[in-house]
Amino acid sequence: MLQKRSKTPSQTYFKHTVYGLRFLLKTEGLPYSYLHLPEIKKEKKLPVVLSKAEDWSMLKHCPLLKHRILIGLLYGCGLRCLEVRSIRLADLDFDRKNLKVVQGNRYAESR
């Protein structure tokens, strides 16, 4: 109803309103059935995957070697920016071709 009332409802505003009401019900000890709250539908989006040619083109246009390495780790290993920033030389195992991700959110180890 809240989403339909506004002419241009923001999905984020709607989500925060529902989350706030759920938090209020929880802190007051009331069941969720006390107030009918709609389900928040999650959009299913497929990630954009670059082709090999696009990937090589992106790496070739990097002027510095460290930028190529960072982009290669981000894209090739599927790492997040924070995970790449915390990588040290000791985390790389060249013999087994492994990378140890220390404070990762998704994986304990990425190949």
Secondary structure, DSSP 8 states (H G I E B T S, - for coil): -HHHHSSS--HHHHHHHHHHHHHHHHHTT--GGGS----------------HHHHHHHHHT-SSHHHHHHHHHHHHTT--HHHHHT--GGGEETTTTEEE-TT-SS-SEE-
